[in-house]
Amino acid sequence: MKRILLVSLVLLAAGLAPLALGPAEAAPGKEKVKLVRRAKKGDRISVKEDQHTETAYHWKGEGEGAVGGAEVEDVAREYLQEVVKEDPLVLKRDYKTSTRLKGNPKDDKLEPVKTSVHGKSVIFGPEGPRIEGGEMSKEDKDDLDTVTKVAYACLPKDEVAVGDQWKLGEDLGRGVFGPAYDPENFKAQGTGRLDAFKTTDGRRGAKISLKVALEVKPTEVMPSISLELKGQGLFLIDEGVYAELSLEGPMRLEITKVENGRRKTLSGEAQRSYKLHGEVASSAPEAPPPKPLAKDDELARAEAVQCSKGHKFPNRFLFCAQCGKEIDKTTLRCTGGCAPLLRFCPVCGEGLVPAK
């Protein structure tokens, strides 16, 4: 029963971010800013995360009495995150450390252990997180980016000024849960507020307060769940990332089933806190431009050219596609001195060579 509760709590954490935004109106004369996640390929941020959860669970069976227990969990992670692709958004996290301490809160011998992503690179794409060349534990997969997804989902759609509030609701819940979102079984609400502007390390930031609540109705495969999160964040306006984030709140779940005509209930109450500190890192160096694999004269004389991946192209032209001048019939080069048109594969970008 304990395992069922813990798995359910992890499943809860994996889907914490419901919310849709209403427009926020600024008072006349106030500066308005756009708080939006910016994702430019190569952008990097160094992040430290700490998450603490205390859980009390109870099992009660009709005619069978009741039992209870408690558990504490501390997760600490440090990683470098880089934007690999902008649309759809794909992130890569190189985890320097990832540890989890878990067990009875009265056990003074608990020690943190490395998780499945410790020292590994993890790709976050539309299909969810995956380890490059390895297997990820279910505990890691379910909570690697839960709270950060919530935080970025809480950003307002419209420009806001200091003192402005915005509402969180259904539209964002649909965006976060995707096809799994069902407005009949999910209830989401909350508010966001821009409290002040703050400059840190020469970067302009927005101090924001967030408060969200989520309820999930029970189904055949999911317990009833309620969750509240509130706290503050420092969002870097130009960089489009969180430099600081602190959220906490209670969550509760309950599973009820009937076996042999007797009602059995498993419930859990947890209190979770999460802290993030991020520092914008220098962008990854751009890859060097590809080099031609054959000399220009060799490419010009070839009737066809190809790359190592098998892409093949005819290579006979009457006029230069770059300047429009005629191609010399003897050298097969542009009379204006332009380089051959096909030096690199237009499909994959690799250097071309005369086709065999």
Secondary structure, 3 states (H helix, E strand, C coil): CHHHHHHHHHHHHHCCCCCCCCCCCCCCCCCCECCCCCCCCCCEEEEEEEEEEEEEEEEEECCCEEEEEEEEEEEEEEEEEEEEECCCCEEEEEEEEEEEEEECCCCCCCCCEECCCCCCEEEEECCEEEECCCCCCHHHHHHCCHHHHHHHHCCCCCCECCCCEEEECHHHHHHHHHHHCCCCCEEEEEEEEEEEEEEECCEEEEEEEEEEEEEECCCCCCCEEEEEEEEEEEEECCCCEEEEEEEEEEEEEEEEEEECCEEEEEEEEEEEEEEEEEEEECCCCCCCCCCCCCCHHHHHHCCEEECCCCCEEECCCCECCCCCCEECCCCCCECCCCCCCCCECCCCCCECEECC
